Amino acid sequence: MIVAGGGGGVDFGGIGGFGGGQSGGNGDRNGYGYGATQSSGGAGDHSGAVDGNGAFGKGGFAYYEGFKFQISEKAGIDCSAGGGGGYYGGGSGSINLCDGAGGGSGYVNTSILTNASTITGNTSFPSPSGSTETGHTGNGYAIITQVSY
């Protein structure tokens, strides 16, 4: 009935895209790590051993076994941030640039639920502590309010 979209992962200083809502956000740079939509996964890095595109129900993951950076401060490191999961998942970050991955999209079945929505992670919303926050780290959560019949 409801699918929450997760934020995109990061590796070595990148910024992952926000999750949730009808479309996830893009990762921070380099032409990879696009956010998912309601109808397709986000595009990710294809240079690795695994296709980095997100798909229905899963985020993209691209990792090239044995790949080593040629950049001196990151020499010997293999990395690729994973795309956020969701209804459709976000694309992976770049293998050779360690950038952020795309966020996954959320989904609400409006034929079953009325007045329901998912909220994107770049929007202010109620936090579990009772205040408000923009984005949420750690485990996800849901706020369910009973309405009168």
N, C-alpha and C positions, 0 to 999 in steps of 0.2 A: 504494500500500500504506500509506503514511504521509503525512499532511499536517500540517505545523506551522502553528500559529496565530500571526499576528503581533500585536504590541501596537498599540493605537490611537494615532494621531498627536495632536499638540498644537499650539496656536497661541497665542502671547502669554500664556504662563503657565498654561495649563490642565494637567491631568494626564490622560494617555491610559490607557485600560483595558488590563490585562494580556492577553496572548494565550496560546493553548495549552490543553491539557486538553480536556474535553468542552464547556466553555463559556468564552467570553472574558469579561473583566471590563468593567464599565461605565466610561464616561468620568466626569469629576469632578463635573459639575453640570448644572443647567438643563433637565433632561428630554429631552436628546438624547444620542446616542452610547452606545447600549446594546450590550452584548456579544452575540456570536452564540452559538447553540446548535448541537447536532448536527443539527437539523432546519430551522433558519431563520436568516436574516441578522438582525443587530441593527437596531433602529429608529434612524433618524437624522433630521436636519433636512429638512423638505420645503418650506421657504420659498424656496429658491433655484431656479435654472434647471434643476438636475439633482436627481433624487430621491436623498436621502441615505441610504436604506436599504442595508444590506449584502445580499449575495445569495450564491448558490452560487459559491464560488471567487473572490469579490472583495469588497473593503471598500467602504462607502458613500462618496460624494463629493458634496458640495453646495456650489455656488458660484454666486453671483448676479452676473452681469456688471454692472458699474456701481454696485453697492450700496456706499454709503459710510456709515460709522458717524456717528452723531449725538453720540457721547460725545466730549468735547473731547480727552482724552488719546489717543484712538485715531482721531481724525478722519482721514478719507481712506484708511482701511485696509480692504481686503476680506479676509476670511479664513474658512476653515472647515477644521478638521482632518479628515483622511481616516481612515476606519475601517480597522483592521488586516485584512489578507487571511487566508485560511485555508480550511478545508473550507467553512464559511460565514463571510462577512466581517462585521465589526462596523459599526455605524452611524456616520455622520459626526457631528462636533460641530456646534454651533449656528453659523450664519453671522454673526449679529449679536452674539454674546457671546464668541467666540473660546475656547470651552471644549474639553475633551478629547473624543476619539472613542472608540468601543468597540473592544475587541479581538476578533480572529477566533478561531474554535474550531479545535481540532486534531481529527485523526481517525486511527484505526488500524484496518486491515482485519484483524479477529481470526480470520477464516476462513483467512487465509494466514499470519499471524504469531501466534505464541503468546508469552506473557510480554512483550509490547511495550506501551508506553504513551507518551502525551505528558504533559508536566508543565506545569501552569499557571505563568505568570510570577510569581505572588505566592507561590510555594513555594520553599524552599531546595533547590538541586540542584547537582551537580558542575559546575564551571566549566572552560573549556578550559585554564586554568593549573594545574589539579589541586586547587585549593581549592574552596570552595563559594560560591555567590552566590544572591541572591534577585532575580530579574529579570535581564535581560541587555541591554546596549546594543550598538549596532552590528550587524554581520552575525550571522545565526543560526548554529547549529552542531548537529551530531549526534554522539552517542557511541554507537558500535557495538561490541559485545563479542561475540567468537566464543565459543560454548559447545562443550563436547566432544560428540562424536557418540555 
